[in-house]
Amino acid sequence: MSGTRKDGRGLSRRTALALGAAGAAGLAVGSATGAEAVDRRPRGGGRPRRGADDGFAAGGDLTMLNWVESCGGRYYDADGRRVDPVKLMAANGMDIARLRVYTATGPDHPRIGHPGSYLPEGFQDEPDMLRTARRVAAAGMRIQLTLHYSDYWSNGLIQDIPKDWRAVTSLPEARAVAALEQHVRDYTHALMRKLEAQGTLPDYVSLGNETAGGILFPYGTTDSDAHWGHFARFVRAGYEAVKAVSPATRVILHLDDAGNMDKYEWFFSTAAAHDAPYDVIGSSYYPFWTRKDIPTVCAFFDELYGRFGKKIMVMETGVNWTPLTHEGVEGQLTDNGPVPYPETPQGQKDFLTDLFAQLKRVAGGAVLGNLYWDPVMIPAPGVGWEVGGPNVVSNTTLFDFQGRALPALAAYRTA
């Protein structure tokens, strides 16, 4: 997720519009069902399916799914039949799942956050990610894995060192950097081996999440040439660990703020100067945060590809299907930005249909795919951006407040 309200706190209220959960419950849904037969052949030999060979990758972030379901969240097709949401999404054309993973795992390794934020034990950690990887692979989906290298959310401003790695902070800087480099290498390699062992190697791996500011603060920041050197060492360690297990897996460096050429020019030029290896540019595109419409952001991707010769994965995209969350308040996105799509179920579908079509037309096949945020975080007791936090994206999902498939799910059939 992008923007200054990423942590879900301090949300404003839209007092001019009195649309609550009860009103949204009556919204009509589309015809997305799981009835269509789709060829979903399993992968063989633990090898990833290469994105370029499989065409445009249209998917979404399914990291929250196990938690939502454990809290009682249930999913239905457009006709009200209870479904496995992964199978339903796959049947409608979603062919790649983004899975995020945090570093802490197990009862002896409690999460720490910024400040004090956390998720329930057993979710969005290594075992949870591996379980979800098996589930999405069984449905025929490719995998995009995001390694946060943190115990909790990381983004352009927050990149906390995992608790288990924090002993390095007592070392002189040079030794601390060397130790963190080894941690990144060992952790990444071990995780890739586990994915290989269960036959779910990812097609794409992102080293960090929205890393314009770097990773593993304060050592790997991008605020000075020296720290850029540290950041590049961490990136190289992760890149080499991924490739040692799966040379076909493409490694992503991911920034927010699609359309900001100054930011991307600075970051990727500096990355090149410091020999930070990567295969794909990752970019978050929300019309609300970026204030860019689809033609503008596609022109940006065209220019970016021409400048750096690297293809692009749109790592995050989201728009509202209704203005307010299930609690009747504004959520993560207070509007849909400068795009001609209203905050309605049909508007959400039209946005995705047009986005997929225009991304696919960027010259040279520059855009590899698009990953939606967050398709599955429907209302369920206890589910929020953290334990005790609100669910600020229930009005951007691909399922309504009762878990019924929205029309936008059918947009994936066109991708």
N, C-alpha and C positions, 0 to 999 in steps of 0.2 A: 504494500500500500504506500501511497505517496502523500506528501503534503504535511503541513504543520499540525493537522489534527489527527495524525496517524494513530496516536495512542487512545483516541476515543474520548478524551477528557475535554472539559470546557465547551461542550457542544452548545451552539446557539439553538434557539427555538423559532420555528416558523409560525408565529401567532396568527398570521393572516389566513392560514388554511387549516380548517378543522377536519383533517382526515385522519382517523385513528385506525386501529387494527380492525375494528368491527366493520368499518366502511370498506376497507381494502379486501376483506374476506369475500365480498361479493363480486370482485373483479372477474371478468370472463377470462378463461385461459384458452390457449391454442390447442392444436391437434397433435402435439408431440406425444407419441405413444411408443411402446416398446414392441409393437407387433411386427415391424418390418424385419425380414431376414437379412442379415448382414454378414458378409464373409469376414470372420475375425479369427484368422488362423494364428495359433500360438507361435511364438518365436522358437527357434531351435538353437541349441548349443550355447545359450547364455549371451549371444551376440546382440547388440542393439540394432534396431532397424534404423538405417541412416535416413535422416530427415530429408535430404536432397532427393533420395531415391523414391521416397513415398509421397512427394508433393507437399503442398501447403499443409502445415500442422495446425489444426484448430482444436483448442482444448480449454482447460481451466485448472485452477488450483483446487485440489481436492483434499488438502491437508487437514481441514477441519472435520472431515466427514465422520471419522470414527468417534470423535468427541460428541458431535451433534447426535449421532445415533445412540450413543451410550446414555445421553441425557433424555432420551425419549423422542427425538426427532424422527419423523416418518415421512416417506416420500411416496408420491402417487403420480400416475400418468394423468394426462389431461381429462380422462374419463373417470378419474377417481379410484382407479385400481391401485392397490399397494404394489410397489415395485422396488427392486434393487436399483438405486439411482445410478450406479456405475453402469449397469447393463442398459438402462434406459438412455443415458447420455451416449453410450457407444452406439446403440441402435439408431440414434438420431445423427450420427456422424462425428461426434467428438472422438478424436483419435489420439490425443495426448493429454497426460495429466501432469500438472506441476505438483511436486511434493517437496515441502520444506522440512528441514530437520535441524533441531537444536542439539547442542553438544552434550548436555547433561543427560544421564540415563540411570535408572535404578534407584532404589530407596536410600542408598548411601551417598547419592550424588544429587542433593536437592538443587532445584533451579534457583538462580538469582536473576533479578531483572533490573530495570532502570526506571525508577528506583523502587525496588521491592516488588516488581511485577512478576507474575508467574502463571504457569498453566498447571492443571492437575497432573499428578504423577502418572506416567504411563501413556501420555499423549504427546504427539509431535516430537518424540524422542526417537532413538534409533530403532527399537523394536516396533514401535508404532509405524514408522515409515516403511520398514521392511514388510510389515503385514499389508499395508496399503499398496505397496509396489506389487505384491503378488496378486492382489485383488484387481488392480487396474490392468495388469498384464494379462490376466485370465480373460478379461473382456476385450483383449486385442489392442489396448492403448499403448502407445509409446510413453516414455517417462522423461520428464525434465526434472532433475534433482537440484534443489537449491540448498547449499551448505551455508548456514548462517555463521559458523565459527563463533558462536555465542550461545549462552544458555537461554536466551530469549530474543525478542525482536531486535533486529539490526536494520539500520537504514543510513541515510546520508549523515545523520547527526549522532546516532547511537551505534557503537560497535564495541560492546563490552567484552573483555577477555573472559572466556569460560572460567568458572570457579576452579575446576580441576587444573587449569593451566596457570593460575594466578601466582603461584610460587615464584614465577620468573620475575615478578616485580621487585623482588628483593635483590636481584642480580644487577651488576653493572649493565648499561644499555647494550653493549655489544654482545654480551653473553645472553641477555634476555632475548634479543632478536634472534640469535642462533637457536635458542631453545624453542621459541615460538615457531620458527621455520620448521624445526623437526616435528613439533606437535602437529602442524598443518599437514606435513607429509605423511606422518604415521596414521593420523586419524583418517585422512582422505583415502589412503591406500587400503586401510582395514575395512572401511565402509564399502568401498568398491568391490573388494573381495567377497564380502557378504552378499552384495547384490549379484555378483557373478555366480556365487554358489547356488543361489535360488533361481537362477535363470532370468533375472530382471535387470540386466545392465541398462543404465539410462542412455538415451540417445544424446542428451544434453546435460551438462553439469555446470551450474553457476557457482563460481567461487565468491561467496558472499552475496548479500542482497543490497541493491542500490548503494554501490560502493564509491560514489563520487568523492566521499570524504575519506575513503580507505577502509581498512579493517583492523581489528585488534588494537584499538586505541589504548595508550597514546603512541605506540611504537610505529604502527602502520598507517598513520594519517597521511593525507596528501597536502599538508600545509607547508611543506618545505622540501627542498631537494633531497636532503638527507633522509627524511621520512619516506619520501617517494622511493628511495632505494630500498628501504625496509619493506615497504608495501610490495614492490616488485619481487623481492625474494620470497615473500609469502605466496604471491600469485604463482611464481615459478614452481614452488614446492607442491602446491595443489595441482597445477597443470601436469607436472611430471608424474605425480601419483595417479591421477586419472588415466593418463596415457599408458602407464606401466601395466595397468590391468586391462584397459580397453582402448586401443589406439583409434577405433572408429568413433568413440564418444567425442562430441564437440564441446569445447569448454567456452563458457560465456563469462564476459565481464558486463555487469548490469548497472545501468544508471537510471535515475528517475528523469522526469522533465523532458519527454520527447518534444522535439521542436526547438530546443535551446541549443543552437549550433555552437555558440561560444563555449558552453559547458562541455559539449562532446568534443569539440576541436581541441580544447585545452587538455581534457583528460586523456584522450586516446593518442594525441601527439606526445604527451609526457610519458604515457605508458610505453610508447615505442622507443623514446629516448632512453628509458631505463630497462629496455629489453624484457618487459612483462609480457609473457606469451598468452595468447588467447585465440580462439577460432571465430567467435561470433560476438557481435555487439548486442547486448540486451538492453531493452528500453521500455520504460513504463509510460503508457499513454492513457491518461484520463482527460477527457475534454474539460471536466471541471477544474482539475489542477493546472493543466497546461494552457487552457484557454485557446486551444487550437482545434479547428474543424478537421474532418477527415482529409480533404484535398491538401490542406496545408501540411499536415503531418506526413502524408505520403510524399510530398515534394521534399520534405526534410529527409526522409529515409533515402530517397533517390540521391540527394546530394551527399548524404553521409556515406553511402555505398561507393559513390564515385570518389570520395575523398580518401577513404581508408581501404577500400577493396575487401571489406568484411561484410558478410551477410548479417541480417538483423533478425532477432527474435523479439517480438513484442511480448514482454514478460508479464505485463499487467494491463488490463483494460477493464473499466467498469462504468456503467451508467445506471441511473435510477429507473425502476419500472413503476414506482409510485413515489410521491414526494417525501413521505414520512415513513419511519420505521414502524414496526408492529406496536411500538409503545406510543405512537402518535407524536414523535418528535423528529427533528432533523437528524439525519445520520451522517455517515462519513462524507457524503457528497451533498452539498446544499442545493445543487442544481445540475443540469446536464451540460453546462458550458455552452459555447457558441456553435452548437450543432442543431439542425432543424428537426430534432426528434423530441417530442414531448415526454414527460415523465409518466408514461403509461406502458402497459404490457406490449402494445403494438409499437410504440415508439422505441422501446428497447430492442424488439425484434428487427425493426427497420434499421436501427443503428448498426447492429451486428451484421445484418445482410449486406449493407452498403460498405461497412468496414472491410469485411472479408473480400468482397469483390475488388475494392480499390487497392488493398494491400497486395493482392495477387497480380495486379496490373503494374506494379512498380517495376521499372526496367530491369532486365537481367535476373528476374526472380530474386530480387534483393531481399525481400522479406520472407523468411522461412515459415513464419507462423504467428499465431496470436493465442495468448493464454488469458482467460477471463478471470477477474477477481470480483467477488467470491461466489461461485455458482451454487454452493451447497449450504451456506451458513444460515439456515432457516431458524426461526425462533424455536427454542427448546429450553426448559428450565436449567438455569445455571450457565448457559452458553453465552460468552462474550469475548471481547478481545483479550481478556485475562480473567482469572478467577475473581468474581465479584464485579467485573466490568460489564458495560452494556454491549449488546449486539448492535453495532452501528452500521452493519451492512445488510440487514435483513431485507431492505428495500432495493438491493442491487442484485439479488440472487437470480438464478434461473428457475426457481420454484417459489410459489407464493407463500404467504404466512402460514397456510395450512399444509405446505409441502407438496402442493399440486404443480405439475409442470406448467411453466409459462410458455407463451408463444415463441419467445426468443430461442428456446431449445431447438425448434425446428429450423432456425437459421443455419445451424451446423450442417444440415443436409445440403446446403448450397456451397459450403466451403470445400 
